[in-house]
Amino acid sequence: MMEQLKCIGCGATIQTTEPKSVGFTPASSLNKEKEKTIYCQRCFKLKHYNEVQDVSLTSDDFLKILQTVGETDALVINILDIFDFSGSMVSGISRHIGGNDLLIVGNKVDLLPKSVNKTKLNHWMRRSLKEIGLKPLDVALVSAEKGLGIDELMSMIEKHRKGRNVYIVGCTNVGKSTLVNRIIKRFTEEQQDVITTSHFPGTTLDIIEIPLDDHTAIIDTPGIINEHQLAHYVTPQVLKEITPKKEIKAGVYQLNQEQTIFIGGLARMDFIKGERTSFITYFSNQLYLHRTKLEKADHLWQTKAGNVLKPIILERDNPTAMEKHVYHIEQEKTDIVISGLGWITLIGNRQEVHIYAPIGVGVFKRPSLI
Protein backbone atom coordinates (compact mmCIF):
# COMPACT_ATOMS: atom_id res chain seq x y z
CA MET A 1 0.00 0.00 0.00
CA MET A 2 1.30 3.44 -0.99
CA GLU A 3 2.30 5.79 1.83
CA GLN A 4 0.05 8.82 2.22
CA LEU A 5 1.91 11.52 0.35
CA LYS A 6 1.02 15.21 0.04
CA CYS A 7 1.36 17.48 -2.99
CA ILE A 8 4.01 20.04 -2.09
CA GLY A 9 2.21 22.61 -4.26
CA CYS A 10 -1.38 22.58 -2.96
CA GLY A 11 -1.35 20.23 0.05
CA ALA A 12 -3.76 17.69 -1.42
CA THR A 13 -3.29 14.00 -0.57
CA ILE A 14 -1.70 12.23 -3.53
CA GLN A 15 -3.82 9.52 -5.18
CA THR A 16 -3.35 7.59 -8.43
CA THR A 17 -6.81 6.16 -9.16
CA GLU A 18 -9.23 9.07 -9.80
CA PRO A 19 -7.96 11.42 -12.56
CA LYS A 20 -10.77 13.93 -12.03
CA SER A 21 -10.42 14.11 -8.24
CA VAL A 22 -8.17 16.25 -6.06
CA GLY A 23 -4.56 15.07 -5.70
CA PHE A 24 -4.39 12.83 -8.77
CA THR A 25 -0.91 11.91 -9.97
CA PRO A 26 -0.13 9.18 -12.54
CA ALA A 27 1.49 6.25 -10.74
CA SER A 28 4.33 6.32 -13.26
CA SER A 29 5.36 9.83 -12.18
CA LEU A 30 5.79 8.78 -8.55
CA ASN A 31 8.72 6.62 -9.53
CA LYS A 32 10.47 9.62 -11.04
CA GLU A 33 9.98 12.05 -8.17
CA LYS A 34 11.58 12.40 -4.79
CA GLU A 35 8.90 12.29 -2.13
CA LYS A 36 9.56 15.82 -0.93
CA THR A 37 8.97 17.28 -4.41
CA ILE A 38 5.81 15.46 -5.51
CA TYR A 39 3.29 17.63 -7.34
CA CYS A 40 -0.21 16.51 -8.21
CA GLN A 41 -1.14 16.66 -11.88
CA ARG A 42 -3.18 19.84 -11.35
CA CYS A 43 -0.25 21.70 -9.76
CA PHE A 44 2.17 20.36 -12.38
CA LYS A 45 0.02 21.73 -15.20
CA LEU A 46 -0.52 25.00 -13.36
CA LYS A 47 3.18 25.41 -12.61
CA HIS A 48 4.51 24.53 -16.05
CA TYR A 49 1.69 25.38 -18.46
CA ASN A 50 -0.44 27.90 -16.50
CA GLU A 51 -3.36 25.53 -17.13
CA VAL A 52 -6.06 25.42 -14.48
CA GLN A 53 -8.25 22.44 -13.69
CA ASP A 54 -11.53 22.61 -11.73
CA VAL A 55 -11.58 21.06 -8.28
CA SER A 56 -14.40 19.51 -6.30
CA LEU A 57 -13.95 21.35 -2.98
CA THR A 58 -16.73 23.63 -1.70
CA SER A 59 -16.70 26.70 0.56
CA ASP A 60 -17.68 24.43 3.47
CA ASP A 61 -14.68 22.18 2.75
CA PHE A 62 -12.33 25.15 2.96
CA LEU A 63 -13.91 26.40 6.21
CA LYS A 64 -13.64 22.96 7.85
CA ILE A 65 -9.92 22.89 7.05
CA LEU A 66 -9.54 26.40 8.45
CA GLN A 67 -11.17 25.45 11.77
CA THR A 68 -7.91 23.82 12.83
CA VAL A 69 -6.38 27.32 13.15
CA GLY A 70 -8.61 28.15 16.13
CA GLU A 71 -7.71 24.89 17.86
CA THR A 72 -4.05 25.72 18.43
CA ASP A 73 -1.98 28.51 20.03
CA ALA A 74 -0.44 30.33 17.07
CA LEU A 75 0.24 33.63 15.34
CA VAL A 76 -2.24 34.19 12.53
CA ILE A 77 -1.45 36.32 9.47
CA ASN A 78 -4.54 37.37 7.52
CA ILE A 79 -3.65 38.42 3.97
CA LEU A 80 -5.91 40.97 2.26
CA ASP A 81 -5.77 42.15 -1.34
CA ILE A 82 -5.30 45.92 -1.06
CA PHE A 83 -6.76 46.26 -4.57
CA ASP A 84 -9.93 44.48 -3.37
CA PHE A 85 -9.81 45.31 0.33
CA SER A 86 -13.53 44.92 1.16
CA GLY A 87 -14.03 42.01 -1.23
CA SER A 88 -11.10 40.03 0.17
CA MET A 89 -12.19 40.37 3.79
CA VAL A 90 -12.90 37.01 5.43
CA SER A 91 -16.30 37.23 7.09
CA GLY A 92 -16.07 36.36 10.79
CA ILE A 93 -12.27 35.90 10.76
CA SER A 94 -12.19 36.23 14.57
CA ARG A 95 -14.52 33.24 14.81
CA HIS A 96 -12.18 31.11 12.70
CA ILE A 97 -8.95 31.94 14.54
CA GLY A 98 -10.24 31.76 18.10
CA GLY A 99 -8.28 33.96 20.50
CA ASN A 100 -5.04 33.84 18.54
CA ASP A 101 -2.90 36.92 17.91
CA LEU A 102 -3.54 38.47 14.51
CA LEU A 103 -1.44 40.37 11.99
CA ILE A 104 -3.12 41.97 8.95
CA VAL A 105 -1.16 42.19 5.71
CA GLY A 106 -2.32 44.30 2.78
CA ASN A 107 -0.80 42.62 -0.28
CA LYS A 108 -0.38 43.88 -3.88
CA VAL A 109 0.56 47.39 -2.81
CA ASP A 110 2.61 47.61 -6.02
CA LEU A 111 -0.64 47.86 -8.00
CA LEU A 112 -1.54 51.22 -6.46
CA PRO A 113 -0.20 54.45 -8.00
CA LYS A 114 3.26 55.33 -6.67
CA SER A 115 1.90 58.66 -5.46
CA VAL A 116 -0.13 56.90 -2.75
CA ASN A 117 1.18 57.80 0.71
CA LYS A 118 1.89 54.49 2.46
CA THR A 119 1.51 55.97 5.97
CA LYS A 120 -1.94 57.32 5.14
CA LEU A 121 -2.81 53.98 3.53
CA ASN A 122 -1.79 52.16 6.71
CA HIS A 123 -4.01 54.47 8.78
CA TRP A 124 -6.88 53.96 6.32
CA MET A 125 -6.55 50.17 6.73
CA ARG A 126 -6.53 50.44 10.54
CA ARG A 127 -9.66 52.62 10.53
CA SER A 128 -11.44 50.25 8.14
CA LEU A 129 -10.53 47.23 10.28
CA LYS A 130 -11.65 48.98 13.48
CA GLU A 131 -15.05 49.70 11.91
CA ILE A 132 -15.67 45.95 11.52
CA GLY A 133 -14.37 45.13 15.00
CA LEU A 134 -10.88 43.86 14.11
CA LYS A 135 -7.95 44.96 16.27
CA PRO A 136 -4.79 43.30 14.95
CA LEU A 137 -1.45 43.46 16.76
CA ASP A 138 -0.02 45.19 13.70
CA VAL A 139 -0.68 46.04 10.06
CA ALA A 140 1.77 45.62 7.18
CA LEU A 141 1.80 46.65 3.52
CA VAL A 142 3.63 44.38 1.10
CA SER A 143 3.96 43.23 -2.45
CA ALA A 144 4.60 39.50 -2.33
CA GLU A 145 5.14 39.52 -6.08
CA LYS A 146 7.79 42.29 -6.02
CA GLY A 147 9.22 41.56 -2.57
CA LEU A 148 8.30 44.99 -1.19
CA GLY A 149 7.81 45.35 2.57
CA ILE A 150 8.93 41.78 3.27
CA ASP A 151 11.71 42.80 5.70
CA GLU A 152 9.26 44.81 7.80
CA LEU A 153 6.80 41.92 7.81
CA MET A 154 9.51 39.45 8.84
CA SER A 155 10.40 41.70 11.79
CA MET A 156 6.73 41.73 12.82
CA ILE A 157 6.50 37.94 12.59
CA GLU A 158 9.63 37.42 14.70
CA LYS A 159 8.42 39.96 17.26
CA HIS A 160 4.97 38.43 17.68
CA ARG A 161 5.24 34.70 16.99
CA LYS A 162 7.09 33.93 20.26
CA GLY A 163 8.11 30.43 19.27
CA ARG A 164 4.67 29.52 17.93
CA ASN A 165 3.47 28.23 14.57
CA VAL A 166 2.51 30.83 11.97
CA TYR A 167 -0.76 30.30 10.10
CA ILE A 168 -1.41 32.14 6.85
CA VAL A 169 -5.11 32.70 6.15
CA GLY A 170 -7.19 34.66 3.68
CA CYS A 171 -9.67 34.36 0.86
CA THR A 172 -8.76 33.03 -2.56
CA ASN A 173 -6.66 35.08 -4.96
CA VAL A 174 -5.06 37.44 -2.41
CA GLY A 175 -1.51 36.16 -3.02
CA LYS A 176 -1.16 33.99 0.08
CA SER A 177 0.99 31.31 -1.50
CA THR A 178 3.26 33.88 -3.18
CA LEU A 179 3.84 35.49 0.22
CA VAL A 180 4.44 32.11 1.86
CA ASN A 181 7.13 31.40 -0.72
CA ARG A 182 8.79 34.72 0.16
CA ILE A 183 8.70 33.90 3.88
CA ILE A 184 10.07 30.39 3.31
CA LYS A 185 13.04 31.81 1.41
CA ARG A 186 13.81 34.15 4.33
CA PHE A 187 13.45 31.53 7.08
CA THR A 188 15.13 28.63 5.27
CA GLU A 189 17.76 27.89 2.66
CA GLU A 190 15.10 27.05 0.06
CA GLN A 191 15.47 29.39 -2.94
CA GLN A 192 12.85 27.93 -5.29
CA ASP A 193 9.11 28.55 -4.99
CA VAL A 194 7.62 25.61 -3.09
CA ILE A 195 3.91 26.45 -3.02
CA THR A 196 1.95 26.48 -6.28
CA THR A 197 0.92 30.03 -7.14
CA SER A 198 -1.37 31.52 -9.77
CA HIS A 199 -4.02 34.19 -10.24
CA PHE A 200 -6.71 31.48 -10.30
CA PRO A 201 -8.82 31.09 -7.14
CA GLY A 202 -8.44 28.00 -4.97
CA THR A 203 -4.84 27.03 -5.77
CA THR A 204 -4.08 25.71 -2.27
CA LEU A 205 -6.42 22.79 -1.47
CA ASP A 206 -5.30 21.63 1.96
CA ILE A 207 -3.00 22.69 4.77
CA ILE A 208 0.65 22.92 3.70
CA GLU A 209 3.15 22.78 6.57
CA ILE A 210 6.73 24.04 6.14
CA PRO A 211 9.05 23.57 9.17
CA LEU A 212 10.78 26.70 10.50
CA ASP A 213 12.78 24.79 13.09
CA ASP A 214 12.49 21.57 15.08
CA HIS A 215 9.32 22.70 16.82
CA THR A 216 7.44 25.27 14.70
CA ALA A 217 6.21 25.69 11.16
CA ILE A 218 4.57 28.03 8.67
CA ILE A 219 1.17 26.65 7.73
CA ASP A 220 -0.46 27.82 4.50
CA THR A 221 -4.23 27.26 4.58
CA PRO A 222 -6.65 27.05 1.65
CA GLY A 223 -8.19 30.28 0.46
CA ILE A 224 -11.74 30.87 1.67
CA ILE A 225 -14.08 31.36 -1.27
CA ASN A 226 -15.85 34.73 -1.19
CA GLU A 227 -18.64 34.13 -3.67
CA HIS A 228 -19.16 37.86 -4.25
CA GLN A 229 -15.75 38.28 -5.91
CA LEU A 230 -15.80 38.64 -9.68
CA ALA A 231 -13.10 35.98 -10.08
CA HIS A 232 -15.71 33.28 -9.41
CA TYR A 233 -17.92 34.44 -12.30
CA VAL A 234 -15.45 34.60 -15.17
CA THR A 235 -13.46 32.20 -17.31
CA PRO A 236 -9.72 31.79 -16.69
CA GLN A 237 -9.03 33.80 -19.86
CA VAL A 238 -11.19 36.73 -18.72
CA LEU A 239 -9.64 36.55 -15.25
CA LYS A 240 -6.22 37.08 -16.83
CA GLU A 241 -7.52 40.20 -18.58
CA ILE A 242 -9.10 41.81 -15.53
CA THR A 243 -6.37 40.96 -13.00
CA PRO A 244 -3.93 43.91 -12.72
CA LYS A 245 -0.31 42.92 -13.15
CA LYS A 246 1.39 46.30 -12.71
CA GLU A 247 0.75 49.78 -11.34
CA ILE A 248 -2.76 50.98 -12.12
CA LYS A 249 -3.06 54.10 -14.26
CA ALA A 250 -6.00 56.14 -13.02
CA GLY A 251 -8.48 57.38 -15.61
CA VAL A 252 -10.30 60.70 -15.22
CA TYR A 253 -13.76 61.27 -16.73
CA GLN A 254 -15.56 64.61 -16.51
CA LEU A 255 -19.24 63.67 -16.69
CA ASN A 256 -22.49 65.57 -16.80
CA GLN A 257 -25.56 63.89 -15.37
CA GLU A 258 -27.21 61.29 -17.60
CA GLN A 259 -23.91 59.91 -18.88
CA THR A 260 -22.63 56.32 -18.59
CA ILE A 261 -19.27 54.58 -18.34
CA PHE A 262 -19.02 50.90 -19.34
CA ILE A 263 -16.18 48.91 -17.71
CA GLY A 264 -15.56 46.54 -20.58
CA GLY A 265 -18.61 44.30 -20.79
CA LEU A 266 -18.44 43.48 -17.09
CA ALA A 267 -20.05 46.43 -15.35
CA ARG A 268 -21.56 49.86 -15.92
CA MET A 269 -21.88 53.15 -14.05
CA ASP A 270 -24.75 55.56 -14.75
CA PHE A 271 -24.40 59.14 -13.48
CA ILE A 272 -28.08 59.83 -12.86
CA LYS A 273 -28.18 63.19 -11.09
CA GLY A 274 -25.78 65.88 -9.93
CA GLU A 275 -23.54 68.71 -11.06
CA ARG A 276 -20.67 68.04 -13.46
CA THR A 277 -18.32 65.67 -11.63
CA SER A 278 -14.85 64.16 -12.05
CA PHE A 279 -14.96 60.36 -11.84
CA ILE A 280 -11.55 58.71 -11.29
CA THR A 281 -11.36 55.07 -12.36
CA TYR A 282 -9.01 52.39 -10.99
CA PHE A 283 -9.18 49.23 -13.08
CA SER A 284 -6.73 46.92 -14.87
CA ASN A 285 -4.88 48.82 -17.58
CA GLN A 286 -6.02 46.12 -20.02
CA LEU A 287 -9.71 46.93 -19.53
CA TYR A 288 -11.40 49.15 -22.10
CA LEU A 289 -13.73 51.81 -20.65
CA HIS A 290 -16.39 53.32 -22.90
CA ARG A 291 -18.34 56.54 -22.27
CA THR A 292 -21.77 57.21 -23.76
CA LYS A 293 -25.05 59.03 -23.09
CA LEU A 294 -27.41 57.37 -20.64
CA GLU A 295 -30.21 57.35 -23.23
CA LYS A 296 -28.05 55.17 -25.51
CA ALA A 297 -26.66 52.87 -22.81
CA ASP A 298 -29.31 50.13 -22.83
CA HIS A 299 -29.23 49.78 -26.62
CA LEU A 300 -25.42 49.74 -26.64
CA TRP A 301 -25.41 47.02 -23.97
CA GLN A 302 -27.93 44.93 -25.89
CA THR A 303 -26.09 45.20 -29.21
CA LYS A 304 -22.39 45.56 -28.36
CA ALA A 305 -21.84 43.32 -25.31
CA GLY A 306 -19.06 40.95 -26.31
CA ASN A 307 -18.04 43.12 -29.25
CA VAL A 308 -17.17 46.74 -28.44
CA LEU A 309 -17.92 46.06 -24.78
CA LYS A 310 -15.67 43.19 -23.75
CA PRO A 311 -14.75 41.00 -22.04
CA ILE A 312 -18.14 39.77 -20.83
CA ILE A 313 -19.20 37.20 -18.28
CA LEU A 314 -22.57 36.16 -19.53
CA GLU A 315 -23.59 34.45 -22.73
CA ARG A 316 -24.25 36.76 -25.66
CA ASP A 317 -27.97 35.85 -25.70
CA ASN A 318 -28.40 36.98 -22.09
CA PRO A 319 -26.36 40.18 -21.65
CA THR A 320 -28.81 41.90 -19.30
CA ALA A 321 -28.63 39.67 -16.20
CA MET A 322 -27.09 42.47 -14.15
CA GLU A 323 -28.03 43.82 -10.75
CA LYS A 324 -28.50 47.56 -10.13
CA HIS A 325 -26.97 49.21 -7.04
CA VAL A 326 -28.13 52.75 -6.22
CA TYR A 327 -25.85 55.18 -4.35
CA HIS A 328 -26.37 58.73 -3.13
CA ILE A 329 -23.01 60.38 -2.54
CA GLU A 330 -23.08 63.29 -0.09
CA GLN A 331 -20.08 65.47 0.80
CA GLU A 332 -17.19 63.05 1.38
CA LYS A 333 -14.67 61.69 -1.11
CA THR A 334 -16.00 58.20 -1.87
CA ASP A 335 -15.02 54.99 -3.65
CA ILE A 336 -17.60 52.72 -5.25
CA VAL A 337 -15.98 49.29 -5.46
CA ILE A 338 -16.89 46.36 -7.71
CA SER A 339 -15.38 43.38 -5.91
CA GLY A 340 -12.47 41.88 -7.81
CA LEU A 341 -12.65 44.44 -10.65
CA GLY A 342 -11.67 47.83 -9.25
CA TRP A 343 -13.32 51.07 -8.15
CA ILE A 344 -14.48 54.55 -9.11
CA THR A 345 -13.74 57.61 -6.95
CA LEU A 346 -15.70 60.87 -6.77
CA ILE A 347 -16.03 63.84 -4.43
CA GLY A 348 -19.53 63.82 -3.03
CA ASN A 349 -21.92 66.65 -3.85
CA ARG A 350 -25.32 64.96 -3.57
CA GLN A 351 -24.89 62.87 -6.72
CA GLU A 352 -26.98 59.83 -7.56
CA VAL A 353 -25.01 57.00 -9.16
CA HIS A 354 -26.21 53.60 -10.35
CA ILE A 355 -23.80 50.67 -10.68
CA TYR A 356 -24.72 47.59 -12.72
CA ALA A 357 -22.70 44.45 -11.97
CA PRO A 358 -23.33 40.72 -12.53
CA ILE A 359 -25.86 39.29 -10.09
CA GLY A 360 -23.99 38.02 -7.03
CA VAL A 361 -20.90 40.22 -7.45
CA GLY A 362 -20.33 42.51 -4.46
CA VAL A 363 -20.55 46.28 -4.84
CA PHE A 364 -19.42 48.44 -1.89
CA LYS A 365 -19.25 52.12 -0.96
CA ARG A 366 -16.37 53.26 1.26
CA PRO A 367 -14.30 56.34 2.24
CA SER A 368 -11.74 56.98 -0.48
CA LEU A 369 -8.64 54.79 -0.37
CA ILE A 370 -6.53 57.28 -2.35
Secondary structure, DSSP 8 states (H G I E B T S, - for coil): -----B-TTT--B-BSS-TTSTTB--HHHHTTS-GGG---HHHHHHHHH---------HHHHHHHHGGGGGS-EEEEEEEEGGGTTTT--TTHHHHHTT-EEEEEEE-GGGS-TTS-HHHHHHHHHHHHHHTT---SEEEE-BTTTTBTHHHHHHHHHHHHTT-EEEEE-BTTSSHHHHHHHHHHHHSS--S--S---SSS----S-EEEESSSS-EEEE---B--TTSGGGGS-HHHHHHHS--S----EEEEE-SSEEEEETBTEEEEEEESS-EEEEEEE-TT--EEEEEHHHHHHHHHHHBTTTB-SBSS-TT-TT-EEEEEEEE-SSEEEEEETTTEEEEEE-SSEEEEEEEETT--EEEEE---
